[in-house]
Amino acid sequence: MDPGLIWVLAGLLLLGAELALPGIFLLWVGLAAIGTGLVVLLAAPPFWQVALAFLGFLAAGIAVAVRLKRAPHASPSLNTPDAGLVGRHGVLVAAEGPQPRVRIGDSDWPARLTRHAAATPGEEVRVEAVDGTTLVVRPLTP
């Protein structure tokens, strides 16, 4: 069997294992193996060049992974409570306990007014921040 095909098959097996195992490390090793297999199929280099190609592809893949992890994303707070709440408007509803609540859409959230702010039930408020599951709000009308 051609050594290039062995590299490609090993890479495919590693990509398959990536689906079954947690983490993403095998992805980069599998892609490096496939890349190395393609180099071997196209050029038939000596072993030391094959090893350098594999290490080069692996280093490039890990560098891409690190860059992607550090890159600012359009939504860095995806799936966090503040992802869709900061900046939204809601209505202060009557408190059933010591803490006021805010209705945003069809959900009620525990709320805390910003410092030096006062509001009455029924007043419209804006979400300024999220502290755990408590919304920090300020009245829209000064």
C-alpha positions as CSV (number, residue, x, y, z in Angstrom):
1,M,0.0,0.0,0.0
2,D,1.2,3.5,-0.8
3,P,2.6,5.4,2.2
4,G,0.7,8.5,1.1
5,L,-2.6,6.6,1.3
6,I,-1.6,5.3,4.8
7,W,-1.2,8.9,6.0
8,V,-4.5,9.9,4.5
9,L,-6.3,6.9,6.0
10,A,-4.7,7.5,9.4
11,G,-5.9,11.1,9.2
12,L,-9.4,10.0,8.4
13,L,-9.4,7.6,11.3
14,L,-8.2,10.4,13.6
15,L,-11.0,12.7,12.3
16,G,-13.4,9.9,13.0
17,A,-12.0,9.5,16.5
18,E,-12.5,13.2,17.0
19,L,-16.2,12.7,16.6
20,A,-16.3,10.1,19.4
21,L,-13.9,11.8,21.9
22,P,-14.2,15.1,23.7
23,G,-11.9,18.0,22.8
24,I,-10.5,19.1,19.5
25,F,-6.9,18.0,19.5
26,L,-7.3,15.0,17.2
27,L,-8.8,17.4,14.6
28,W,-5.4,19.1,14.1
29,V,-3.5,15.8,14.1
30,G,-5.9,14.2,11.6
31,L,-5.7,17.2,9.3
32,A,-1.9,17.2,9.5
33,A,-1.8,13.5,8.6
34,I,-4.1,14.1,5.6
35,G,-1.9,17.0,4.5
36,T,1.2,14.9,4.9
37,G,-0.4,12.1,2.9
38,L,-1.2,14.4,0.1
39,V,2.4,15.7,0.1
40,V,3.7,12.1,0.0
41,L,1.3,11.2,-2.9
42,L,2.4,14.2,-4.9
43,A,6.1,14.4,-4.3
44,A,7.4,11.2,-2.6
45,P,9.9,13.0,-0.4
46,P,12.4,11.2,1.9
47,F,11.3,10.3,5.4
48,W,12.9,13.3,7.1
49,Q,10.9,15.6,4.8
50,V,7.7,13.7,5.5
51,A,8.3,14.1,9.2
52,L,9.0,17.8,8.8
53,A,5.8,18.2,6.6
54,F,3.7,16.5,9.3
55,L,5.2,18.6,12.1
56,G,4.8,21.8,10.0
57,F,1.1,21.0,9.2
58,L,0.5,20.1,12.9
59,A,2.1,23.4,14.1
60,A,0.1,25.4,11.5
61,G,-3.1,23.8,12.6
62,I,-2.4,24.5,16.3
63,A,-1.5,28.1,15.4
64,V,-4.8,28.5,13.6
65,A,-6.6,27.0,16.6
66,V,-4.9,29.4,19.0
67,R,-5.6,32.4,16.7
68,L,-9.3,31.4,16.4
69,K,-9.6,31.0,20.2
70,R,-8.1,34.5,20.8
71,A,-10.0,36.3,17.9
72,P,-12.7,38.6,19.0
73,H,-16.0,37.2,17.8
74,A,-19.1,39.1,16.8
75,S,-20.9,37.8,19.9
76,P,-18.3,37.0,22.6
77,S,-21.0,36.5,25.2
78,L,-22.9,33.9,23.3
79,N,-25.3,31.8,25.5
80,T,-24.7,34.0,28.5
81,P,-27.6,35.8,30.3
82,D,-26.5,39.2,29.2
83,A,-26.1,38.2,25.5
84,G,-29.6,39.3,24.5
85,L,-30.7,41.4,27.5
86,V,-28.3,44.3,27.9
87,G,-29.8,47.3,26.1
88,R,-33.3,45.9,26.0
89,H,-36.3,47.7,27.5
90,G,-38.7,46.2,29.9
91,V,-41.4,47.1,32.4
92,L,-40.9,47.2,36.2
93,V,-43.5,44.9,37.7
94,A,-44.7,44.8,41.3
95,A,-42.3,43.0,43.6
96,E,-43.5,39.8,45.2
97,G,-40.6,39.9,47.6
98,P,-37.9,42.2,48.7
99,Q,-36.5,42.5,45.1
100,P,-38.2,44.2,42.2
101,R,-38.8,42.3,39.0
102,V,-38.7,43.4,35.3
103,R,-40.8,41.9,32.5
104,I,-39.0,41.6,29.2
105,G,-41.0,39.9,26.5
106,D,-42.8,37.1,28.2
107,S,-40.3,36.6,31.1
108,D,-40.0,38.1,34.5
109,W,-36.4,38.7,35.9
110,P,-35.2,39.7,39.3
111,A,-33.9,43.2,39.1
112,R,-31.9,45.8,40.9
113,L,-32.0,49.5,40.1
114,T,-28.8,51.4,39.3
115,R,-27.4,53.6,42.1
116,H,-29.4,56.7,42.8
117,A,-32.3,55.5,40.6
118,A,-35.9,55.2,41.6
119,A,-38.8,53.7,39.7
120,T,-42.4,52.6,40.3
121,P,-44.2,49.5,39.0
122,G,-45.3,50.0,35.4
123,E,-42.4,52.2,34.6
124,E,-40.3,51.4,31.5
125,V,-36.7,50.5,32.3
126,R,-33.5,49.7,30.3
127,V,-31.2,46.8,31.2
128,E,-27.7,48.2,31.9
129,A,-26.0,45.0,33.0
130,V,-26.6,41.4,34.2
131,D,-25.3,40.3,37.6
132,G,-25.8,36.5,37.7
133,T,-29.5,36.2,37.0
134,T,-30.3,39.7,38.4
135,L,-30.8,42.5,35.8
136,V,-29.4,45.9,36.7
137,V,-31.8,48.4,35.3
138,R,-32.4,52.2,35.1
139,P,-35.6,54.1,34.4
140,L,-35.9,55.5,30.9
141,T,-37.5,58.7,32.2
142,P,-35.2,60.7,34.4
